[in-house]
Amino acid sequence: MTLDDLTVPLHALRLLTVDFGHLPAPDVEISTVFPERLRLAFHDSSGESLAAFEQWRHALRITEDAVDYRTQSDGETRVLSVEGRFAGAVVILTAFADVPKDAPALTGGAL
């Protein structure tokens, strides 16, 4: 595999930078294992990652109904994930945030 084989997600990342440079910066992953994918991830303990996820979801015009919610780490970490398309790439948004200590237990499903 060559760098040319990653043209689709790299092009999408370039366009995202131009179109949405004002949005919160994600962790970015492009992989030779899945060369059509662009992963954008948001991590924090305060819940700001969830807000960043929602800003990106809205900007990419991905419906709220498509969002998957789950917990991990014995229910201590919330995880939001959704997949959409942008500029020919499969864009996967993921957010991780601590579950507040006083939050009710949720078992999953869309938010």
N, C-alpha and C positions, 0 to 999 in steps of 0.2 A: 504494500500500500504506500502511496505517496501523498504528499500534502494536497496535491490536486484532487485526490479522492475525498477530501473534506471540504470541497468548495461550497457545497450547499449550506452546511451549518455556519461556516465562516462568513459567507455572504450575508446570511440572516443576521449574524451577530453584528456585522458592520452596519446593516440597515437599522437594527435595533438601537445601536449607538447614536446614529444620526437622528432617528425619529423620536427616541425616548431617553435621550441622554440626561434628562431632568429627573428621571425616576431613580429610586434607590438602587445602588449597585449590588448585584447578586454575585454569588460564587458562580463561575462559569465552567462548564465541562463540555468538551467535545472529545469523542472517543473513536478510535479506529475500530472498535468492536461494533459500534452502531453508528456508521459514518453519516447517517441522515439526521441524527439527533443533536439537539442543542439543549443542554440542561441548565436551568437557572435555579439556584437554591438560595434560600434565605434562612439564616440561623441567628437566634438570640434567645435570651432568657426572659426578656421583658414583654414579649408579645409584639414588638415592632415588626418582627419578621412576617407576622400575619397581615399587618397593614400593607407592607411592601408587596407581599404576594397578591393581595387584592388590587393594588394599584396596577401591577403588571397584568393580572388577569383581565381587568377592565380595559387596559390599553390594547391588549391583544384580541379583545372582543370574544373572549371565551366565556360561555354562559356559566352562571353560578351553579346550575344544576349538574354540570359536568365535574364539579369539585368532589374529590374523595377525601373524607376525614377519617383519621384513625389515631390511635395512640400507640406509643411504644415505650420501652423501658418501664414495664409494669405500670403503665398508665400515667407516667410522670412527664411525658413529652407528647405534645400535640403535633400531628403531621397533616398538612394539607397538600394535596397533589392534584394536578390537572395536566392534560395534554391538549395541545392545539397545533395549528400550523401557521407558519409565517415565512414568507419568501421561499417556499418550497421545503423548508425544514420542519421536522417534528420538534416542537418546542415543549419541553416538560418543565413546568414550574413546581417547585416543592418548597414548603416552609416548615420549619421546626421551631417550636416554642415550648417553654415549660408550662405545665398545667398549674394554674394557681392552686395553692394548698386548700382553699375553700371552695373550689369548683366542684359541681356535681359530676359524678362519673358518667362518661359518655362511651358508648361501645362502638360507634362508627356510623357511617352513612354520610350523606351530603349535608353540608351546613346550610 
